[in-house]
Amino acid sequence: MFKELYKYREMIVSMVRRDLRSRYKGSILGFAWTFINPLLQLIVYYFVFKILMKAGIPKFHLYLFVGLIPWIFFSTCLVGGSVSIIVQKDLIKKIYFPREVIPISYVIGAFVNMALSFIVVIAVALVSGVVPSVGGLLCLPVIMIVEFIFALGLALIASALTVYLRDLEHILGIITMAWQFATPICYGEFLIPERFKAIYSLNPMTPIIRAYRAILYEGGVPDLSTLIESLVIGLFFLVVGAIVFRKLQVRFAEEL
Amino acid sequence: MADNELAIKIRGLKKSFKVYYDKSNSLKERMIFWQRNRHENRVVLDGVDLDIKKGESVGLIGHNGCGKSTLLKLMTKILYPDEGTIEVNGRVSSLLELGAGFHPDLSGRENIYNNASIFGLSKKEIDDRLGEIVAFSELGTFIDNPVRTYSSGMYMRLAFSVAINVNADILLIDEILAVGDANFQAKCFNKLKEIRNNGTTIVIVSHSLDQIEQFCDKSVWVHEGKVMAQGKPEDIHMQYLEYMGEVRRKKEVLLSGMTPVQIVESQQNESTLRWGSGEVKISSVKAYNCNKEEQSIFYTGEDIRFVIDFKVRDKVENAVFGIGIYRDDGLNIFGTNTKIEKFKDFEIKEDGSYEITLKNNRLLPGKFIVGFSIEQGDVPVDYWKTALEIEIVSHSGRVGTFDLEHDWSFSDKNIVK
């Protein structure tokens, strides 16, 4: 499978390129939306949680922003990734290629978007007086890769299952919304009641978000050992996702 | 045969599709109707065994829905078998859907990269072939314009050029030789020949038997999910056409608007030799010689006059009268009707008759069956294939079916009378 995927690497590259290029095609601001969109979202969240709900966190906009960008990547992979196969059904019904190419390209596309958004995040951090450390910045790609693995595993499962059960797209919309609130994106962890802490820390996204904050909000170096749990869970889902996908892709052309 | 000489090896291949009466892909419907997710399993391929040698070019033929396209899709791995195995050795390129994945906003050149990458080519491989692809497509400077500005011919030319320049070991083609104008078609055909001569294995699905005969070493006739016959294209196509002819005749009977009772009747009484909607029925057919005597035996060269009486149950507009003559082995040796002969359409309101005279008939000795028909437009009202049997006799001693006028001439040197 890896050998075949390697052979089709150019297809992945060209699909990612096309995805990025066509995403904002026809809009006046074009590629700038990659940066504008998270900024606008930031303003909305900031308004709601800082001004209306009084989050009580210093530099809340940065706190929020650092968590929001990786979260948008993750939720995009899950929700958008779930329909990635269906969207490409013409291709799947007509031409053979390893079907994994599609969710992989989708996740990579979203990943590139996240990476570009981090430029904005770093700029906002600097403006807010947080200077990320060199060690921290070196750790950043590691965290991104851990998150990538986890997101890809879930996207593989979601995209394959959604072919058979179209409702999954909507179900996943709700799940990601709930999941977002189960992750410290727009509030401080101190709000979590003690008795829920055990369940709360099972969420593999929490250590990932914490690690991002350590670098870009606190300006320090994350404790990478806390990421091991996320990595193990991510790899588990990637393997399961690859197996599930292999099994389910057999009937894609018929089900679509 | 050693396996390494095979490009494609298929054993016991079975494939069926679920045909849902009412497909529910949503959770609600699945939950509510989980017990009655009604579907029917339509068997498309039912145990196919097939070997295709390396370098061989093979045509798949069969009527619509026989499973030949499914077979092709299984070879490309778009579909997977339910049972059995299919081994494909080598890189496959398919011309199943030309231009799948073309993006209208991207330029022709960019689409070449995208499209070729879908066939599994690396960037370098595409770079190497780019010149050839552009040249073959004859797009010239248009290659840098967005594909949406292309005419459909240009679009197909580009798509074909990419697919054909992939340099696959096995090329699968589904009815594609209808690309662009006649010039480009000829070019494609030559290119395909070149590819074939270079040792590429080619599998074509086509309705054009001629194309397959021109192009392929072997024809495989797929019928009802099985390989019915395979071998030299000319031989297989003969069998196929004969078979299809029979099927068509049977279908004509079924489609001719008879009620089931009538079909049963005609099957009992006259087999499949008389059919029609029955508003008008031929009641009697008689043949007369030139002395106005009713006859069934005629000399070659004699006039034969047929008189056909019919009875009317319902009015028939646009009526067409016809005649057909068959040799006793069933070969249709002559046929015509009032439409072919450019008479105006008739309107039949009451019982009557029509006559047709074969002047100076050219038939040679033998038994012949004469059929008559009354049709409404193209719909048979009474189509009676075996209305009458006649016999032709002659003293001439000539053999065959028809007496043809002829002249002899001789060079007088060598022949002594």
Interface residues (C-beta under 8 A of the other chain):
Chain A: K7 Y8 R9 E10 M11 V13 S14 M15 R18 S22 K25 D90 L91 I92 K93 K94 I95 Y96 F97 Y164 L165 R166 D167 I171 V250 R251 A253 E254 E255
Chain B: F17 K18 N25 S26 L27 K28 R30 K73 T76 K77 I78 L79 Y80 V92 S94 L96 E97 A100 G101 H103 D105 L106 Y113 N114 A116 S117 I118 F119 G120 L121 S122 K123 I126
